[in-house]
Amino acid sequence: DYIIEMLGITKEFPGIIANDNITLQLKKGEILGIAGIEGNGQTELIECLTGICHPDRLDMEKDGQPIKGGPDEFIRKGIGHIPEDRMTRGLILELSILDNLILGYQDQFQNRGILDRKKIRSFSEGLLKEFLIKSPNSGVKCSALSGGNQQKVIIARVFSENPDIIIVAQPTRGVDIGAIEYIHDRLLKLRDEGKAILLISADLDEVKNLSD
């Protein structure tokens, strides 16, 4: 049942040690929640656990195997990431929904180094329907979407790849009540399917309502 363990995160950021001697265990079929107001190390923790930042010491294992490298390697290991800031980490707003839905996963849509646009379009139109993304088609730029629909694009991209572990940061920041309910329902469904989820949020009610 044990999936992943993270020990001794001691990366020094300017003037501070952001995360010191932390041990976490994620288990299949559970949501582990971390709550706290912003600016207290959550961002640095997320970056360490997704391969964006490389701390002084970080020991991570999944199914007994070490996890090292950058974000691309973490994706290959079955770790999905919904970033806390969709504008800077999650989306390229001037690209279409279609292009944003394959960010980080382009390899599976290539044939001899050339993107299969027909396959991508079919894939993206299917996700529009499945994740209730309100847009006439997947060719629309992400900058034209509401905050809730932008968040759904990120969620659709990550969830559709069926990762074993999902690191979710501020999943409902700046979205309407309908989108909040939808996102929460999807997270609970994934938990019930046996996924291991790390939820990091400044919304205490969200953490209390979703976490095991």
NUBA-859036 format. One record per residue (C-alpha): residue in three letters; x, y, z. Coordinates in steps of 0.25 Angstrom, whole numbers, padded with zeros to 4 digits, always signed. Layout:
N
AlaXYZ...
END
This chain:
212
Asp+0000+0000+0000Tyr+0012+0009+0003Ile+0015+0018-0009Ile+0025+0029-0007Glu+0033+0035+0004Met+0040+0049+0005Leu+0051+0051+0015Gly+0060+0063+0020Ile+0056+0074+0010Thr+0066+0084+0014Lys+0067+0093+0001Glu+0072+0107+0005Phe+0065+0118-0002Pro+0069+0133+0000Gly+0071+0135+0015Ile+0063+0123+0020Ile+0062+0108+0020Ala+0048+0106+0014Asn+0046+0092+0018Asp+0054+0085+0028Asn+0053+0070+0032Ile+0040+0066+0026Thr+0035+0052+0024Leu+0022+0049+0017Gln+0015+0036+0013Leu+0005+0035+0002Lys-0004+0023+0001Lys-0013+0018-0010Gly-0027+0022-0009Glu-0024+0033+0001Ile-0023+0048+0000Leu-0013+0054+0009Gly-0015+0069+0012Ile-0005+0080+0015Ala-0012+0093+0020Gly-0006+0107+0022Ile-0006+0121+0018Glu+0003+0125+0006Gly+0017+0128+0007Asn+0020+0118+0018Gly+0028+0108+0009Gln+0017+0101+0001Thr+0022+0106-0012Glu+0036+0102-0010Leu+0031+0088-0005Ile+0023+0086-0018Glu+0035+0090-0026Cys+0043+0080-0019Leu+0033+0069-0020Thr+0031+0071-0035Gly+0045+0071-0040Ile+0045+0086-0042Cys+0055+0090-0031His+0066+0081-0026Pro+0068+0082-0011Asp+0081+0079-0003Arg+0075+0065+0001Leu+0062+0059-0004Asp+0059+0044-0003Met+0047+0040-0011Glu+0042+0026-0014Lys+0030+0020-0022Asp+0028+0005-0020Gly+0041+0004-0014Gln+0048+0010-0026Pro+0056+0024-0025Ile+0050+0036-0032Lys+0060+0046-0037Gly+0062+0056-0049Gly+0053+0067-0055Pro+0038+0069-0057Asp+0039+0060-0070Glu+0045+0048-0062Phe+0034+0050-0051Ile+0023+0050-0062Arg+0029+0037-0067Lys+0029+0031-0053Gly+0014+0033-0052Ile+0013+0046-0044Gly+0003+0057-0049His+0004+0071-0044Ile-0007+0082-0044Pro+0001+0095-0041Glu-0003+0105-0031Asp-0002+0116-0042Arg-0009+0113-0054Met-0004+0125-0061Thr+0011+0123-0060Arg+0012+0108-0057Gly+0000+0102-0063Leu-0004+0108-0076Ile+0002+0116-0088Leu-0010+0125-0090Glu-0007+0129-0104Leu-0007+0115-0109Ser-0020+0108-0112Ile-0027+0098-0103Leu-0023+0087-0112Asp-0008+0090-0110Asn-0009+0092-0095Leu-0016+0079-0093Ile-0003+0072-0098Leu+0008+0080-0091Gly+0018+0071-0085Tyr+0012+0059-0092Gln+0015+0062-0106Asp+0023+0049-0108Gln+0011+0040-0109Phe+0005+0049-0120Gln+0018+0048-0129Asn+0021+0040-0141Arg+0036+0041-0145Gly+0037+0054-0138Ile+0024+0060-0145Leu+0012+0063-0136Asp+0000+0056-0141Arg-0010+0068-0141Lys-0022+0059-0145Lys-0020+0050-0133Ile-0018+0062-0124Arg-0031+0069-0129Ser-0039+0056-0126Phe-0032+0054-0113Ser-0035+0069-0109Glu-0049+0069-0113Gly-0052+0057-0105Leu-0046+0064-0093Leu-0055+0076-0095Lys-0067+0068-0093Glu-0062+0059-0082Phe-0057+0070-0073Leu-0069+0080-0077Ile-0059+0090-0082Lys-0068+0102-0088Ser-0063+0105-0102Pro-0068+0104-0116Asn-0056+0096-0120Ser-0042+0092-0115Gly-0035+0102-0125Val-0039+0114-0116Lys-0028+0121-0108Cys-0027+0118-0093Ser-0027+0133-0091Ala-0041+0134-0095Leu-0046+0124-0085Ser-0051+0127-0071Gly-0043+0124-0059Gly-0051+0111-0056Asn-0050+0106-0070Gln-0035+0109-0070Gln-0033+0100-0058Lys-0042+0089-0064Val-0032+0089-0076Ile-0020+0086-0066Ile-0028+0076-0059Ala-0033+0069-0072Arg-0018+0069-0076Val-0013+0062-0064Phe-0025+0053-0060Ser-0026+0048-0074Glu-0012+0042-0073Asn-0016+0033-0061Pro-0004+0036-0052Asp-0002+0027-0040Ile+0001+0040-0031Ile-0005+0053-0033Ile+0001+0066-0026Val-0010+0076-0026Ala-0007+0091-0021Gln-0018+0101-0019Pro-0028+0093-0029Thr-0040+0103-0027Arg-0033+0116-0026Gly-0041+0127-0033Val-0052+0118-0039Asp-0067+0118-0038Ile-0075+0110-0029Gly-0079+0100-0040Ala-0065+0098-0044Ile-0061+0096-0029Glu-0071+0085-0027Tyr-0067+0078-0040Ile-0052+0078-0037His-0055+0073-0023Asp-0063+0062-0029Arg-0053+0058-0039Leu-0042+0057-0028Leu-0051+0048-0019Lys-0054+0039-0031Leu-0039+0038-0033Arg-0036+0034-0019Asp-0047+0024-0019Glu-0040+0018-0031Gly-0028+0016-0023Lys-0020+0028-0027Ala-0010+0034-0016Ile-0013+0049-0015Leu-0005+0060-0008Leu-0014+0073-0007Ile-0007+0086-0003Ser-0017+0097-0001Ala-0019+0111+0007Asp-0034+0107+0008Leu-0035+0100+0021Asp-0049+0096+0018Glu-0044+0089+0005Val-0033+0082+0012Lys-0043+0077+0023Asn-0054+0073+0014Leu-0045+0065+0004Ser-0034+0059+0012Asp-0033+0045+0019
END
